[in-house]
C-alpha cells in the first residue's frame, strides 16, 4: 500500500460518518425549507420562498435577536471566567496542570440534564442559595432567580465554560516565557506585558472559546426550557416547537437554515481571526 494513500484510506470511515450524519441532514433541511406546510400539517411539495421571508418577520426576527443577545452575553462571561481560569492553570507548575484541567472538565462526566436540574435546585426559593442568604442573616425576600433570563445565562455559562478553559489554555501553555521576561526587562509592567504581549498572542484561543459558547448557546433549547420556565423563547425552542408541536416542518427547516448560516459565518470569522493572529505571531517571532 502506498504511504501517500494511507492517510486518505484511514480518513474514509470518518468522512462517510460525517457526510451521512451531518451533510446529508443539512441538505435535506435546506430542501425542506423551500416547500409549503400542508393544510393539516405535513409537507406540500410546492416550491416557495414564503418560509425564508417569514423568518425575517419582526415577530420571529425579534426572537433571533433575543437569542443572539443571550448567547453573546453568555459567551462573553464565559470567556472572561474561562480565560482567567486558563491563565491561572497555565501559571501553575507543570505537574499540577493536568490535575487542574481534569477538575475543569469534570462536569462533562455527568449528564447535561442533570447539571441543568442541579441549577433548579440551587436557584429555587427553597434552594441552597436562598438558605445560605438566610443563614447569613438576610431577612427580606430574595428576588426570584429561577425562571428568568439571568438563570438561563448562568446555566449556559456553567455548562459551556470548560470549552473556553480548554481553548484558552492551549495557546497560554505554548507561550514562550522568554517573551514576557524580555518585556519586563525592557521596563513594562505586569499589566502592560499582559495587555501588549500575552493577550494578543492568545486571541485565537479566546475567539475559539467565544464561538464555541455562542454557537452552542444560540441553538440551545433545553436550558431555556428548564431554567427559563417557558417565560421567553429562544430560537432553539422555536425550532423545536415548529417540528414537534406546530407540525410546520418547512418553517422549522427555514429557521434551522438561517441559524446554521449564522453559525457558519461565525466559524469563518473565527478562522480569519485565528489566521491573522498566527501571522502576527509569526512576524513577532521572526
C-alpha positions as CSV (number, residue, x, y, z in Angstrom):
1,X,0.0,0.0,0.0
2,X,1.3,3.4,-0.9
3,X,2.3,5.5,2.1
4,X,0.7,8.6,0.4
5,X,-2.7,6.9,0.2
6,X,-2.7,5.6,3.7
7,X,-4.0,8.8,5.4
8,X,-6.8,9.1,2.9
9,X,-7.9,5.4,3.5
10,X,-7.8,5.9,7.2
11,X,-9.9,9.0,7.0
12,X,-12.6,7.4,4.8
13,X,-14.8,5.9,7.5
14,X,-14.9,9.2,9.4
15,X,-15.6,11.1,6.3
16,X,-18.5,8.8,5.4
17,X,-19.8,9.1,9.0
18,X,-19.7,12.9,8.9
19,X,-21.2,13.0,5.4
20,X,-24.1,10.7,6.3
21,X,-24.9,12.3,9.7
22,X,-24.1,16.0,9.1
23,X,-24.0,16.9,5.4
24,X,-27.0,14.8,4.2
25,X,-29.3,16.0,7.0
26,X,-28.3,19.6,6.4
27,X,-29.1,19.2,2.7
28,X,-32.5,17.7,3.5
29,X,-33.3,20.6,5.8
30,X,-32.2,23.1,3.1
31,X,-34.5,21.4,0.6
32,X,-37.4,21.2,3.0
33,X,-37.2,24.9,3.7
34,X,-38.5,25.7,0.2
35,X,-41.7,23.7,0.4
36,X,-45.1,24.6,2.0
37,X,-46.8,23.2,5.1
38,X,-49.8,21.1,4.3
39,X,-53.3,22.2,5.4
40,X,-53.4,19.6,8.1
41,X,-49.6,19.6,8.7
42,X,-47.0,17.6,6.9
43,X,-45.4,18.8,3.7
44,X,-46.8,20.1,0.5
45,X,-44.2,19.8,-2.3
46,X,-44.8,23.2,-3.8
47,X,-41.7,25.4,-4.1
48,X,-42.0,28.7,-2.3
49,X,-39.8,31.4,-0.6
50,X,-42.5,32.2,2.0
51,X,-40.8,30.3,4.8
52,X,-37.5,32.2,4.4
53,X,-39.4,35.5,4.2
54,X,-41.3,34.6,7.4
55,X,-38.1,34.1,9.3
56,X,-37.4,37.9,9.0
57,X,-40.9,38.8,10.1
58,X,-40.5,41.2,13.1
59,X,-42.1,38.6,15.4
60,X,-39.6,35.9,14.7
61,X,-36.6,38.2,14.0
62,X,-37.0,39.6,17.5
63,X,-36.6,36.1,18.8
64,X,-33.4,35.7,16.8
65,X,-32.1,39.0,18.2
66,X,-33.0,37.9,21.7
67,X,-31.3,34.6,21.3
68,X,-28.2,36.2,19.9
69,X,-28.1,38.7,22.8
70,X,-28.3,35.9,25.4
71,X,-25.8,33.8,23.6
72,X,-23.4,36.7,23.1
73,X,-23.6,37.7,26.8
74,X,-23.1,34.1,27.9
75,X,-20.1,33.7,25.6
76,X,-18.6,37.0,26.8
77,X,-19.0,36.0,30.5
78,X,-17.6,32.5,29.8
79,X,-14.6,34.0,28.0
80,X,-13.8,36.3,30.9
81,X,-14.1,33.5,33.5
82,X,-12.6,30.8,31.3
83,X,-9.6,32.9,30.3
84,X,-8.9,33.8,34.0
85,X,-9.1,30.1,34.9
86,X,-6.9,29.0,32.0
87,X,-4.3,31.8,32.8
88,X,-4.2,30.6,36.4
89,X,-3.8,26.9,35.3
90,X,-1.0,27.8,32.8
91,X,0.8,29.7,35.5
92,X,0.9,26.7,37.9
93,X,3.8,24.2,37.9
94,X,3.5,21.7,35.1
95,X,3.0,18.8,37.5
96,X,-0.3,20.4,38.8
97,X,-1.7,21.5,35.4
98,X,-3.1,18.1,34.4
99,X,-5.0,17.7,37.7
100,X,-6.5,21.2,37.4
101,X,-7.5,20.6,33.8
102,X,-9.2,17.3,35.0
103,X,-11.2,19.3,37.5
104,X,-12.1,21.8,34.8
105,X,-13.7,19.2,32.5
106,X,-15.1,17.1,35.4
107,X,-18.6,18.4,34.9
108,X,-18.7,16.8,31.4
109,X,-18.7,13.4,33.2
110,X,-22.3,14.0,34.2
111,X,-25.3,14.3,32.0
112,X,-26.3,17.7,30.7
113,X,-29.8,17.4,32.0
114,X,-28.5,16.5,35.5
115,X,-26.3,19.6,35.5
116,X,-29.2,21.8,34.5
117,X,-31.6,20.3,37.0
118,X,-28.9,21.0,39.7
119,X,-29.3,24.7,39.0
120,X,-33.0,24.4,39.5
121,X,-32.3,23.0,43.0
122,X,-29.8,25.9,43.6
123,X,-31.9,28.8,42.3
124,X,-35.4,28.0,43.6
125,X,-36.9,29.8,46.5
126,X,-36.0,27.0,48.9
127,X,-32.7,26.2,47.3
128,X,-29.2,26.3,48.7
129,X,-28.5,30.0,47.7
130,X,-31.6,31.3,49.4
131,X,-31.0,29.2,52.5
132,X,-27.4,30.4,52.6
133,X,-28.6,34.0,52.4
134,X,-30.9,33.4,55.3
135,X,-28.2,31.7,57.3
136,X,-26.0,34.8,56.8
137,X,-28.8,36.9,58.3
138,X,-30.7,38.2,55.3
139,X,-34.3,38.6,56.4
140,X,-36.0,40.1,53.4
141,X,-37.4,38.2,50.5
142,X,-34.8,37.5,47.8
143,X,-35.7,38.3,44.2
144,X,-36.7,35.3,42.1
145,X,-33.7,33.9,40.3
146,X,-35.2,30.8,38.7
147,X,-37.3,31.0,35.5
148,X,-35.6,34.2,34.3
149,X,-33.2,35.3,31.7
150,X,-30.4,35.5,34.3
151,X,-30.9,31.9,35.2
152,X,-30.6,30.8,31.6
153,X,-27.4,32.8,31.2
154,X,-26.0,31.2,34.4
155,X,-26.9,27.7,33.1
156,X,-25.3,28.3,29.7
157,X,-22.1,29.7,31.1
158,X,-21.8,26.9,33.6
159,X,-22.4,24.1,31.0
160,X,-20.1,25.5,28.3
161,X,-17.3,27.1,30.5
162,X,-15.0,24.1,30.1
163,X,-14.8,24.6,26.4
164,X,-13.4,28.1,26.9
165,X,-10.9,27.0,29.6
166,X,-9.5,24.3,27.2
167,X,-9.4,26.6,24.2
168,X,-7.7,29.4,26.1
169,X,-5.3,27.1,27.9
170,X,-3.9,25.7,24.7
171,X,-2.2,28.9,23.5
172,X,-1.4,30.1,27.0
173,X,0.5,26.8,27.7
174,X,2.5,27.3,24.4
175,X,3.6,30.8,25.2
176,X,7.4,31.3,25.3
177,X,8.1,32.6,28.8
178,X,11.2,34.4,27.5
179,X,9.0,36.8,25.6
180,X,7.2,38.0,28.8
181,X,10.5,38.1,30.6
182,X,12.0,40.3,27.8
183,X,9.0,42.6,28.1
184,X,9.6,43.1,31.8
185,X,13.3,43.5,31.3
186,X,12.5,46.4,28.9
187,X,10.6,48.2,31.7
188,X,7.0,47.0,31.0
189,X,4.7,46.4,34.0
190,X,2.9,43.2,34.5
191,X,-0.4,44.6,33.2
192,X,1.4,46.1,30.2
193,X,3.0,42.8,29.4
194,X,-0.3,41.1,29.6
195,X,-2.1,43.6,27.5
196,X,0.5,44.1,24.8
197,X,2.1,40.6,24.7
198,X,0.2,37.8,26.3
199,X,-3.4,38.8,25.3
200,X,-2.7,39.5,21.6
201,X,-0.9,36.1,21.3
202,X,-3.8,34.2,22.8
203,X,-6.6,35.9,20.8
204,X,-7.2,32.7,18.7
205,X,-8.0,30.7,21.8
206,X,-10.4,33.4,23.1
207,X,-12.1,33.6,19.6
208,X,-12.4,29.8,19.5
209,X,-14.0,29.7,23.0
210,X,-16.4,32.6,22.2
211,X,-17.6,30.9,19.0
212,X,-18.0,27.6,20.9
213,X,-20.2,29.0,23.5
214,X,-22.1,31.3,21.2
215,X,-22.9,28.6,18.7
216,X,-23.9,26.1,21.3
217,X,-26.0,28.6,23.2
218,X,-27.9,30.3,20.4
219,X,-29.4,26.9,19.3
220,X,-29.9,25.5,22.8
221,X,-33.5,24.7,23.8
222,X,-33.0,22.6,26.9
223,X,-31.6,25.3,29.2
224,X,-34.2,28.0,28.3
225,X,-37.0,25.4,28.7
226,X,-35.8,24.3,32.2
227,X,-34.3,27.4,33.7
228,X,-36.4,29.9,31.8
229,X,-39.6,28.1,32.6
230,X,-41.2,29.0,29.3
231,X,-41.2,32.7,30.2
232,X,-39.5,33.6,26.9
233,X,-38.4,31.8,23.8
234,X,-35.0,31.3,22.2
235,X,-34.6,30.3,18.6
236,X,-33.9,26.7,19.6
237,X,-37.2,26.5,21.4
238,X,-38.9,27.9,18.3
239,X,-37.4,25.4,16.0
240,X,-38.3,22.6,18.4
241,X,-41.9,23.8,18.6
242,X,-42.2,24.0,14.8
243,X,-41.2,20.4,14.3
244,X,-42.8,18.7,17.2
245,X,-45.8,21.0,18.2
246,X,-46.9,23.1,15.3
247,X,-46.1,20.4,12.8
248,X,-44.7,23.0,10.4
249,X,-41.6,21.3,9.2
250,X,-40.8,23.7,6.3
251,X,-40.8,26.8,8.5
252,X,-38.8,24.9,11.1
253,X,-36.3,24.0,8.4
254,X,-36.1,27.6,7.3
255,X,-35.4,28.7,10.8
256,X,-32.7,26.0,11.1
257,X,-31.0,27.0,7.9
258,X,-30.8,30.6,8.9
259,X,-29.4,29.5,12.3
260,X,-26.8,27.2,10.5
261,X,-25.8,30.1,8.2
262,X,-25.2,32.3,11.3
263,X,-23.1,29.6,12.8
264,X,-21.0,29.1,9.7
265,X,-20.5,32.8,9.4
266,X,-19.1,32.9,12.9
267,X,-16.9,29.9,12.3
268,X,-15.4,31.6,9.2
269,X,-14.9,34.8,11.1
270,X,-13.1,32.8,13.9
271,X,-10.9,31.2,11.3
272,X,-9.9,34.5,9.8
273,X,-9.1,35.9,13.3
274,X,-7.0,32.9,14.1
275,X,-5.1,33.1,10.8
276,X,-4.4,36.8,11.2
277,X,-3.3,36.3,14.8
278,X,-1.0,33.4,13.7
279,X,0.5,35.8,11.1
280,X,1.2,38.4,13.7
281,X,2.7,35.8,16.0
282,X,5.0,34.6,13.2
283,X,6.1,38.1,12.4
284,X,6.9,38.7,16.1
285,X,8.9,35.5,16.4
286,X,10.7,36.3,13.1
